[in-house]
Each structure stands twice: as structure tokens, then as C-alpha cells.
Amino acid sequence: MKKINSREIALKILYEIETEFSFTNESISQFSKRFGLSDLDRRFITEIVVGTTKYRKRIDYLLSFVLKKDLMSLTPWIRNILRMGIYQIEFMDKVPHPSAVDESVKLALKFGHKGTSSLVNAVLRNYLREKKNIRYPGDKIECLSVYYSFPEWMIRSWISFFGEKDTIKLCEYFNQPPSLCFRVNSLKADLGEFEDALDCSKLKYRKGFYLKNFFYLDSHIDLEGFLPFSAGAIYVQDESAGLSVLLLDPKPDEVVLDLCVAPGGKAGFLAELMENKGEIFGVDINQERLKITEKNLKRLGVKIVKLICADAKEFFFSPVDKVLVDVPCTGLGVLGRNADLRWRKKEKDIEKMADLQLKILLNSADLVKKKGALVYSTCTLSQKENDEVVKDFLKKRTDFKKVSALKFISKKLVDEKGMVRTFPFKHKIDGSFACRLEKI
């Protein structure tokens, strides 16, 4: 059997991300299945791909000091070979520098034209000689943007809201490898027995910071081959994602509507809290994502969810007891789990998303019974998508009132306005926002 060249696969994934705008996590998963990668190979490839993608701006800045031509004038193959080389030299302590250079040259011989291997060799060796002399920009915003590798508009926005110290902590959180967090599904597993099984295993784990049925796994596993996952006993989900479900407080035999349901993690948690009794109607505009949702819910043993393909802005339905409105957003609270997201988002996207979110929220108001409740939630840090959407909604819908989350959620996660708000640098979980609104 031909030996798998991990760096070659990493390069192909980076090429696909840049030229076909594919998503990092999806591309890694697809290539892993295509080549039947071992856990060791997958971890090595993931570190190079995710790390090179996250630190792209810093790497390109470093290359600008030793590359005598515009980086973007090179082919995507050579450009990413250089980026991978710099990443290995700067961030991968277990990779010897000569090995990083030699392997990069081999890739250039295969994926470049005549002369590019010499270019790669010269640039990387020159970097090793000159890197101690490289200085970062003097301007504070530009320096943080380059060093931590985020767009300047994000850094500027975070400093104005969080201050410089917490912005640095936020950047550091997003740049570290994310922990594997999962929820134990009580429809398929007993929480106590599951924890006992973890104790008896050789796996290193930690309990959730705030929610008793969430755990963090520090041991490396092949998720697809992990029996509790395939059996539906667990669902991979950050603690922050469970907060909006707890805030909605669904009860058995209620009728609940989950707008923007895909990929089904929150719907599964809703069904669990409802003990698989009652009805949940899950709505999503994307038919393909609904297929994934159906597969996920089936694995979890959920029997009370009916899926509907529709636009949440215009969806009409008989009023129900409770509605979860987990809207599409810029995702600025989950940048650590989505390596390419920081480069996909533009500042103008915040305004566009806020407009869409308000339309969905206003439509959802008509789907709630009198004295019923709806929860509006996002996984972003933007006030315009969070506080301002709620404020605009309450101006237009005087038949609703905001209700404090303190009755449902740990006070550690509730702000002075009574809304759920998590900050990665403070709470050590993904950034999120949730607000409970009740119909008067």
C-alpha cells in the first residue's frame, strides 16, 4: 500500500479552501474519509491546515520580509507550500526546521513549475536566518491584527467593546485548539452510568463548567468510531449551545417550534428535556441540511420532531407554546471552531445579518400563543445582532416582554439586563447570546 503523504493532503485541503472556498472542517473530514486516514495522520493534517488557516495573516506578514515578490503573484500551490513551511517552523515544535524546509521543497517539486522548488528553498532558509530581525507594526490595531491574525475591523470592534486586555485574551482563546465538548443524551444513556463508564475508561475528560450533562474530552479519539457517538448516547455540542434550550424551558407534552433547526443539536436537546413527549416542529430553509438534521435526530433516538423546509422569515403556523429562534448570525463567538470564518466575514455582514434576524424574530412572534415564550439566540459577540435586535423587536411588538434569565440559567452567565451572554475569555466557552421573551 502506498504510504500516505500527510503534508501533501494538507496542501490539497488548503488549496481547496482558498480556490473553492470550501469550509476547513468539512474539507478535513472529506479528505480523511477519502484517504482512510489514521487518527495520527488526521491530527497532523488538522494541525497544519487549521493552524495555517488561522494564522494566515501573520504568516503572510512574515513572508513579506523574505519574499522578493508579491505572495499573491504565486500560484495557490506554491503560496500555501510557503505558508505551511512557515507554520511548521513557527508553531510546530516537534517538526525540525530542516525537515520543514526539505518537505516543503519536495511539495514544490511535485506541485510547482520549474524553479519554484528553488524559490521555496531560498525563502524558507532565508526566513530561518532573518526571523529574529523581523518586527511587528507599531500601530496597536495593526500589530494585534497581524500578530494574532484577525482582520483589523474585528480587532478595532473588540477593543472598543472589551478593551485591549480582554481582546488579547479573546484572540488567544480563538487561536488555541478547541476542546471536544459533548452533551450526554438522556434518551439513550443514563448520566450517572455514563460518567462511571468514563471513569473506568482510560479517557481524560472534564465535567462541563456550567451544565451537568456536558463533558470535555481531552483524549484524542476517532469520533466516527467512538461507540457512544455512533449509538447516539452523546452529541457534540458546546456548552454555550445548550443555554438557549434551557432558557426556553420546554416541558413534556408541549408544542414547540424550532426555527432554523439544522443541524438538529438544539432540537435533540429540546426533545430530551421534553422526555420525547409532545411535538417539536423543526424549520429550515435548506433541504440538504434538513437531511443531515434528520440523520442526527434519528441517531439520538428523537421521535417527536417533524421537519419542515420553509423560510423562517415567512413561515406560517398555528401558534405554539414555545418557539426557539436560533438565528443565522456572523458567528463571531465561535471563531475558534471555524478556522476560515475570520477571513470569510466582513464588517458589513453584521448589518445584513441584523436585518435578517429582526425579520425572522418578528415573524416568529406571530407563532407564539398568548402567555407563551420565545427565545432569541445567536453565537456571535456583536451587540448589533444581539441587544439591538431585541430592542428593535420590543419597540415593534409591545405585546411581548423581556424576562430575566436568572430563573433558568446560572447567574454567572446572565448579564445585568437579565440576558444570557457568554464571552470566551471570561467563561471559557464559546461566545453566545440568548434572551427570553414572553407574550403578554
Phi, psi and omega in degrees: 000136180293132181291136181284131176264101186299320181293325178295318178293318178301318179297317180297323179292315179298322177298317181293320179298318184282319187268332182248003178055035177284161181274140185305305184297319180294318180295317178299316180297316181294317180292325179298318179289320183297321184259001180056048186294143172287165179299322181295314179296318181297319181295319179296314180296318180298317180298316181293313184293309182294315181296315180296323179290313180298315186266020185305315184295316179295318180297316180296324177296315179297320179296329183297340181277341185237357178256123187276007177223169180293127181304322183287352176279346178279163177291155177304329179297306183292321178304314182281335173295316178296317179298315178300319180298313179296320180298316180297321180292317186278325192239346184252093186298331184278354178262114178299141182303316178300324179294319179299320180290310183299316181293326177293320178297318178299320178295320180296323178297328183272323188251358180248178176263180184303128177102338184289331178294323177294322179297311180300315180300313183294316183296313183291321178291324177295322179296317179300325179284322190259352190299330180292342182265354183284133178243148179273161183303150181282330179293133186299311181298312182296321181296312179296321179299316181286311186296314181269352173066064173224154175301146182300324183295326177294313180300315181299316181295315182293320179296320180294333183261316185259336189092163186295316184300312181286333175296318177297317178298321179296315179299317180297321179297314182293334183272347179277155179299130181290146176283151175276111180249138178218158177255133175281127184269109185290348176288340182237345185213147174274129185301314180297314180294323180295317180294322176299319179296322177296319180298325181279342180277175178266007183284140175268125182219164175227147176285156177300153180289327189230332185245127190293335183263015178247142181223155174246132180256120180266342176281148177278130178225159169272103188302318182298330181263005181276113188307314179302328178289307182296331180277353178084012180284339178225159174226127180290119188194134177287151179306321183301329182289339180277345187294319181295326179292315177296324180293327177291329177056060180288147181240154176305143177075003174279165173252120186237143178245127178247098178282147182058053192288327186298143004269011171106000182298316180288324177297322178296320178292321176302311182297323179297313180292335178271003179057032181060031179236133183111206181220137172235128176251117182257125184245136173207148184279342186255115183295322179295320178291331176293327177295320177294319179299315180299318180296316180297315183292324177296317179298326182278354180078022180280129184241357188249010181261128172249126184264139183227129176270111183198164178272120184297340179289334187236359185299132178243139183200154176298139182306140183240175182293314185215147181229130173259121181245080179268089194282158169299142182210181181287345176070026184287358175265352184236030182296338179288334182266349183230091190302324185274349188298324182298333181268343180276329187276141176242155182301324181292343179296331181299314179298316180297315181294320180298320178297315179297316182299317180296320178298317179295316182295318180296320178293323182293335181299327180283352183261005182254133176294161172298137184070007176276178184226151171225148177243126176260126182218154176218172172239043180235165180257357186284123178297327181296327178274346184252272184303316186290327176294316178297316180299314179295323179297312183293334175291323183272332183241084181286355177274007177239153175229149176276136182242136181298142180278354186300333180289338189244334190232148177308136182298341178297337185251006183249130181276182184292345178267001179084016181251148178284128181211120180243137178243125182307318183289341181258315188259350179065023172229174182298156178285136181204168180213142176206141180223133179264130179236132181241142181279126184287000000 
